[in-house]
Amino acid sequence: MTLLALDMATAFTFEVTSIADSGPGTLRDAVAMAADGDTINAFKIHGTIWLTNGEFFVDKSVVVAGSGPDRLALDGNTGLTGTRGP
């Protein structure tokens, strides 16, 4: 008999509820709390997230799901580098 040890890591979903750049319920907050394999749900917000608090760096493998570019956008706010990933 062979026993296999399975890593049953749980993926979480974080919900974005604000288009502010920082604070609870924001995309920046959700990315900071998320881990590899998690999902960030941005379906409930629409508008532009103005990146006013510096570079927005995503350093993990997450899924960001939203309503599309006609309903939600990120803006580097003239002079910021915007988003950067691994």
C-alpha distances in whole Angstrom, upper triangle without the diagonal:
4,7,10,13,16,20,21,25,27,30,34,37,40,43,47,50,52,54,55,54,53,52,49,48,49,47,48,46,43,42,43,40,38,35,33,32,34,37,40,42,46,47,49,52,54,57,57,55,57,56,58,56,55,53,50,47,43,41,37,36,37,38,42,42,46,49,50,53,55,54,53,54,54,57,57,61,63,62,58,56,54,50,48,44,42
4,7,10,13,16,18,22,25,27,31,34,37,40,44,47,49,51,52,51,49,49,46,45,46,44,44,43,40,39,39,37,34,31,29,28,31,34,37,39,43,44,47,49,51,54,54,52,54,52,55,53,52,49,46,43,40,37,34,32,33,35,38,39,43,46,47,50,52,51,50,51,50,53,54,57,59,58,55,52,50,46,44,40,38
4,7,10,13,15,18,21,24,27,31,34,37,40,44,46,48,49,48,46,45,43,42,43,41,41,40,37,36,36,34,31,28,27,26,28,31,34,37,40,41,44,46,48,51,51,49,51,49,52,50,49,46,43,40,37,35,31,30,31,32,36,37,40,43,45,47,50,49,47,48,48,51,51,54,57,56,52,50,48,44,42,38,36
4,6,10,12,15,18,21,24,28,31,34,37,40,43,44,45,44,43,42,40,39,40,38,38,36,34,33,33,30,28,25,23,22,24,27,31,33,37,38,41,43,45,47,47,45,48,46,48,46,45,43,40,37,33,31,28,26,27,29,32,33,37,40,41,44,47,45,44,44,44,47,47,51,53,52,48,46,44,40,38,34,32
4,7,9,12,15,18,22,25,28,32,35,38,40,42,43,41,40,39,37,36,37,35,35,33,31,30,30,27,25,22,20,20,22,25,29,31,35,36,38,40,43,45,45,43,45,43,45,43,42,40,37,34,31,28,25,24,25,27,30,32,35,38,39,42,45,44,42,42,42,45,45,48,50,49,46,43,41,38,36,32,30
4,6,9,12,15,18,22,25,28,31,34,37,38,39,38,37,36,34,33,33,31,32,30,27,27,27,24,22,19,17,16,18,21,25,27,31,32,35,37,39,42,41,39,42,40,42,40,40,37,34,31,28,26,22,21,21,23,26,28,31,35,36,38,41,40,38,39,38,41,42,45,47,46,43,41,38,35,33,29,27
4,6,9,12,15,19,22,25,28,31,34,35,36,35,33,32,30,29,30,28,28,27,24,23,23,21,18,15,14,13,15,19,22,25,28,30,32,34,36,39,38,36,38,37,39,37,36,34,31,28,24,22,19,18,18,20,24,25,29,32,33,36,39,37,35,36,35,38,38,42,44,43,40,37,35,32,30,26,24
4,6,9,13,16,19,22,26,29,31,33,34,33,32,31,28,27,28,26,27,25,22,22,22,19,17,14,14,12,14,17,20,22,26,27,29,31,34,37,37,34,37,36,38,36,36,33,30,28,24,22,19,18,17,19,22,23,27,30,31,34,37,35,33,34,34,37,38,41,43,43,39,37,35,31,30,26,25
4,7,10,13,16,20,23,26,28,30,31,30,28,27,25,24,25,23,23,22,19,18,19,16,13,11,10,9,10,14,17,19,23,25,27,28,31,34,33,31,34,32,34,32,32,30,27,24,21,19,16,15,14,16,19,21,24,28,29,32,34,33,30,31,31,34,34,37,40,39,36,34,31,28,26,23,22
4,6,10,13,16,19,22,25,27,28,27,26,25,22,21,22,21,21,19,16,17,17,14,12,10,10,9,8,11,14,16,20,22,23,25,28,31,31,29,31,30,33,31,31,29,25,23,20,19,16,14,13,14,17,18,22,25,27,29,32,30,28,29,29,32,33,35,38,38,34,33,30,27,26,23,22
4,7,10,13,16,20,22,24,25,24,23,22,20,18,19,17,18,17,13,13,15,12,9,8,8,6,5,7,11,13,17,18,20,22,25,27,27,25,28,27,29,28,28,26,22,20,17,17,13,12,10,11,13,15,18,21,23,26,28,26,24,25,25,28,29,32,35,35,31,30,27,23,23,20,20
4,7,10,13,16,19,21,22,22,20,19,17,15,16,15,16,14,11,12,13,10,8,8,10,8,5,6,8,10,14,16,17,19,22,25,25,23,26,25,27,26,26,24,21,20,16,17,14,13,10,11,12,13,16,20,21,24,26,24,22,23,23,26,28,30,33,33,30,28,25,22,22,20,20
4,7,10,13,16,18,19,19,18,17,15,12,13,12,14,13,9,11,13,10,8,10,11,9,6,5,6,7,10,12,14,15,19,21,22,20,23,22,25,24,25,23,20,19,16,17,14,13,10,9,10,10,13,16,18,21,23,20,19,20,20,24,25,28,31,31,28,27,24,21,21,20,21
4,7,10,12,14,16,16,15,14,11,9,10,9,11,9,6,9,10,8,7,10,13,12,8,6,5,6,9,11,12,13,16,19,19,17,20,19,22,21,22,21,17,17,15,16,14,14,10,10,9,10,12,15,18,20,22,19,17,18,18,21,23,25,28,29,25,25,21,19,20,19,20
4,6,9,12,14,15,14,13,10,7,8,8,11,10,7,10,13,11,11,14,16,15,11,9,6,5,6,8,8,10,13,16,17,15,18,19,21,20,22,21,18,18,16,19,17,17,13,12,10,10,10,13,16,18,19,16,14,16,17,20,22,24,27,28,25,25,21,19,21,20,22
4,6,8,10,11,11,11,9,5,5,6,9,8,7,10,12,12,12,15,17,17,13,11,7,6,5,8,7,7,10,12,13,11,15,15,17,17,19,19,15,17,15,18,17,17,14,13,10,10,10,12,14,16,17,14,12,13,14,17,19,20,24,25,22,22,18,17,19,19,22
4,7,9,11,11,10,8,5,6,8,11,11,10,13,15,15,15,19,21,20,17,14,11,9,7,9,6,6,10,12,13,12,15,16,18,18,20,21,18,20,19,22,21,21,18,16,13,13,12,13,16,17,18,14,12,14,15,18,20,21,24,26,23,24,20,20,22,22,25
4,5,8,9,9,8,6,5,8,10,10,11,13,15,15,17,20,22,22,19,16,13,12,9,11,9,7,9,10,10,9,11,13,14,15,18,18,16,18,18,21,21,22,19,18,15,15,13,14,16,16,17,13,11,13,13,15,17,17,21,23,21,22,18,18,21,22,25
4,6,9,10,11,8,6,8,10,11,12,14,15,17,18,21,23,23,20,17,14,13,9,11,10,7,7,7,7,5,8,10,12,13,15,16,14,17,17,21,21,22,19,18,14,14,12,13,14,14,15,11,9,9,9,11,14,14,18,20,17,19,15,15,19,20,24
4,6,7,9,9,6,8,9,10,12,14,15,16,18,21,24,24,21,19,15,15,13,15,13,10,11,10,9,6,7,9,9,10,13,14,13,16,17,20,21,23,20,20,17,17,16,17,18,17,18,15,12,12,11,12,13,13,17,18,16,18,15,15,19,20,24
4,7,10,10,6,7,7,9,11,12,12,15,16,20,22,23,20,19,15,16,13,16,16,13,13,12,10,6,6,6,6,7,9,11,9,13,14,17,19,21,19,19,16,17,16,18,18,17,19,16,13,12,10,10,11,11,15,16,13,14,12,12,15,17,21
4,7,8,6,8,6,6,10,11,10,13,15,18,21,22,19,18,15,16,14,18,17,14,16,15,13,10,10,9,9,7,10,12,10,13,14,17,18,20,18,19,17,19,18,20,21,20,22,19,16,15,13,14,14,14,18,18,15,17,14,14,17,18,21
4,6,6,9,8,6,9,12,11,12,15,18,21,22,19,18,15,16,15,18,17,15,17,17,16,12,13,12,12,11,14,15,14,16,16,19,20,22,19,20,18,19,19,21,23,23,24,21,18,18,16,17,18,18,21,22,19,20,18,18,20,21,23
4,6,9,9,6,8,11,11,11,13,17,20,21,18,17,14,14,14,16,15,14,17,17,17,14,16,15,16,14,17,18,16,17,17,19,20,21,18,19,17,18,18,20,22,23,24,21,18,19,17,19,20,21,24,25,22,23,20,19,21,22,24
4,7,8,6,7,10,11,11,13,16,19,19,16,14,11,11,10,13,11,10,13,15,15,12,15,15,16,15,18,18,16,17,17,19,19,20,17,16,14,15,14,17,19,20,21,18,15,16,16,18,19,20,24,25,22,23,19,18,21,21,23
4,5,5,6,9,10,11,12,16,18,19,16,14,10,11,9,12,11,10,12,13,12,9,11,11,13,12,14,15,12,14,14,17,17,18,15,15,12,14,13,16,17,17,19,16,13,13,12,14,16,17,20,21,18,19,16,15,17,18,21
4,5,5,6,9,10,10,14,16,16,13,11,8,9,8,11,12,10,12,13,11,8,11,10,13,12,14,13,10,11,11,14,14,15,12,12,9,11,11,14,15,15,17,15,11,11,10,13,14,16,19,20,17,17,13,12,14,14,17
4,6,5,6,9,10,13,15,17,14,13,10,12,12,15,16,14,15,15,13,10,11,9,11,10,11,10,7,9,9,12,13,15,13,14,12,14,15,18,18,18,20,18,14,13,11,13,13,15,18,18,15,15,12,11,13,13,16
4,6,5,6,9,12,15,16,13,13,10,12,12,16,16,14,17,17,16,13,14,13,14,12,14,13,11,12,11,13,14,15,13,15,13,15,16,19,20,20,23,20,17,16,15,17,17,18,22,22,18,19,16,14,16,16,18
4,5,5,6,10,12,13,10,9,7,9,10,13,14,13,16,17,16,14,16,15,17,15,16,15,12,12,11,12,12,13,10,11,10,12,13,17,18,19,21,19,16,16,15,17,18,20,24,24,20,20,17,15,16,15,17
4,5,5,8,10,12,9,9,8,11,12,15,16,16,18,18,17,14,16,14,16,14,14,13,9,9,7,9,8,10,8,10,9,12,14,18,18,19,22,20,16,16,14,17,17,19,22,22,18,17,14,12,12,11,13
4,6,8,11,13,11,12,11,14,15,19,19,18,21,21,19,16,17,15,16,14,14,13,10,9,8,9,9,12,11,13,13,16,18,21,22,22,25,23,20,19,17,19,18,20,23,23,19,18,16,14,14,13,14
4,7,10,12,10,11,10,13,15,18,19,19,21,22,21,18,20,18,20,17,18,17,14,13,11,11,11,12,11,13,13,16,18,22,23,24,26,24,21,21,19,22,22,24,27,26,23,22,19,17,17,16,17
4,7,8,6,8,8,11,14,17,18,18,21,22,21,19,21,19,21,19,19,17,14,13,10,10,8,9,7,10,11,14,16,20,21,22,25,23,20,20,19,22,22,24,27,27,23,22,19,16,16,14,15
4,6,6,9,10,14,17,20,21,22,24,26,24,22,24,22,24,22,21,19,16,14,10,9,6,7,7,10,12,15,18,22,23,24,27,26,23,23,21,24,24,27,29,29,25,23,21,18,17,14,14
4,6,9,11,15,17,20,22,23,25,26,25,23,25,23,25,24,23,20,17,14,11,9,5,5,6,9,12,15,18,22,22,24,27,26,23,23,22,25,25,28,30,29,26,23,21,18,16,13,12
4,7,10,13,16,18,21,22,24,26,25,23,26,24,27,26,25,22,19,17,13,12,8,6,5,7,11,13,17,20,21,23,26,25,22,23,22,25,26,29,32,31,28,25,23,19,18,15,14
4,7,10,13,15,18,19,21,23,23,21,24,22,25,24,23,21,18,16,12,13,9,8,5,7,9,11,14,18,19,21,24,22,20,21,20,24,24,27,30,30,26,25,22,19,18,15,16
4,6,10,12,14,15,18,20,20,18,21,21,24,23,23,21,17,16,13,14,11,9,6,5,6,7,11,14,16,18,21,19,17,18,18,21,23,26,29,29,26,24,21,18,18,16,17
4,6,9,11,12,14,17,17,15,18,18,21,20,20,19,15,15,12,14,12,11,7,6,5,6,9,12,14,16,18,16,14,15,15,18,20,23,26,26,23,22,18,16,17,15,17
4,6,8,9,12,15,16,15,18,19,21,21,22,21,17,18,15,18,16,14,11,8,6,5,6,10,12,14,16,14,12,14,15,19,21,23,26,27,24,24,20,18,19,18,20
4,6,6,8,11,12,11,15,16,19,19,21,19,16,17,15,18,17,16,13,10,7,6,5,7,10,12,13,10,9,11,12,16,18,20,24,25,22,22,18,16,19,18,21
4,6,8,11,13,14,17,19,22,23,24,23,20,21,19,22,21,19,15,13,10,7,4,5,9,12,12,9,9,12,14,18,21,23,26,28,25,25,21,19,22,21,24
4,7,11,13,13,17,19,21,22,24,24,21,22,21,24,23,22,18,16,13,10,8,8,12,14,14,10,10,13,15,18,22,23,26,28,26,26,22,21,24,24,27
4,7,9,10,14,16,18,19,21,21,18,20,20,23,22,22,18,16,13,11,8,8,11,12,12,8,7,10,12,15,18,19,23,25,23,23,19,19,22,22,26
4,7,9,12,15,18,20,21,21,18,21,20,24,24,23,20,18,14,12,9,8,9,9,9,5,5,8,11,13,17,17,21,23,21,22,18,18,22,23,26
4,7,9,13,15,18,19,19,17,20,20,24,25,24,21,19,16,15,11,11,11,9,9,6,5,6,9,10,14,14,17,20,19,20,16,17,21,22,26
4,6,9,12,14,16,16,14,17,18,22,23,23,21,19,15,15,13,12,12,10,10,8,6,5,6,7,10,10,14,16,15,16,13,14,18,20,23
4,6,9,11,13,13,11,14,15,19,20,21,19,18,14,15,13,14,13,12,13,11,8,6,5,6,9,9,13,15,13,14,11,12,15,17,21
4,6,9,10,11,11,14,16,20,22,23,21,20,17,18,16,17,16,14,16,14,11,9,6,5,6,6,10,12,10,12,9,11,15,18,22
4,6,7,7,7,11,14,17,19,21,19,20,17,19,18,19,18,16,18,17,13,10,7,6,5,6,9,10,8,9,7,9,12,15,19
4,6,8,10,13,16,19,22,24,22,23,20,22,21,22,22,20,21,20,16,14,11,9,8,6,9,10,8,11,10,12,15,18,21
4,7,8,11,14,17,20,22,21,22,20,22,22,24,23,22,24,22,18,16,13,12,10,10,12,12,9,11,10,12,14,17,20
4,6,9,13,15,18,21,20,22,20,23,22,25,23,22,24,23,19,16,13,11,9,9,11,10,7,8,8,10,11,14,17
4,6,10,12,15,18,18,19,18,21,21,23,22,20,23,22,18,15,12,11,8,10,12,10,6,6,6,6,8,11,14
4,7,10,12,15,14,16,14,17,17,20,19,18,21,20,16,13,10,10,9,12,14,13,9,8,6,5,6,9,12
4,6,9,12,12,14,14,17,18,21,20,19,23,22,18,16,13,14,12,15,17,15,12,10,8,6,5,6,8
4,6,8,9,11,11,14,16,20,19,19,22,21,18,16,13,15,14,18,20,19,15,13,11,7,6,5,7
4,7,9,12,13,17,19,23,22,22,26,25,21,20,17,19,18,21,23,21,18,15,14,11,8,6,6
4,6,10,11,15,18,22,21,22,26,24,21,20,18,21,20,24,26,24,21,18,16,13,11,8,7
4,7,10,13,16,20,19,21,24,23,21,20,19,21,21,25,27,26,23,20,18,14,12,9,8
4,6,10,13,17,17,18,22,20,18,18,17,20,21,24,26,26,23,20,18,14,13,11,11
4,6,10,13,14,16,19,18,15,16,16,19,21,24,26,27,23,21,18,15,15,13,14
4,7,10,11,13,16,14,12,12,13,16,18,21,24,24,21,20,16,13,14,13,15
4,7,8,11,14,12,11,12,14,17,20,22,25,26,24,22,19,16,17,16,18
4,6,9,10,8,7,10,12,16,19,21,24,25,23,22,18,16,18,18,21
4,7,8,6,7,10,13,16,20,22,24,26,24,24,20,19,21,21,24
4,6,6,6,8,11,14,18,20,22,24,22,21,18,17,19,19,22
4,5,5,6,9,12,15,17,19,21,20,19,16,15,18,19,22
4,6,8,11,13,17,18,20,23,22,22,19,18,21,22,26
4,7,11,13,17,18,21,23,22,22,18,18,21,22,26
4,7,10,14,15,18,20,19,18,15,15,18,19,22
4,7,10,12,14,17,15,15,11,12,15,17,20
4,7,9,12,13,11,11,8,8,12,14,18
4,5,8,10,9,10,7,9,13,16,20
4,6,7,5,6,4,8,11,15,18
4,6,6,9,8,11,15,18,22
4,6,9,9,13,16,19,23
4,6,8,12,14,18,21
4,5,9,11,15,18
4,6,8,12,15
4,7,10,14
4,7,10
4,7
4
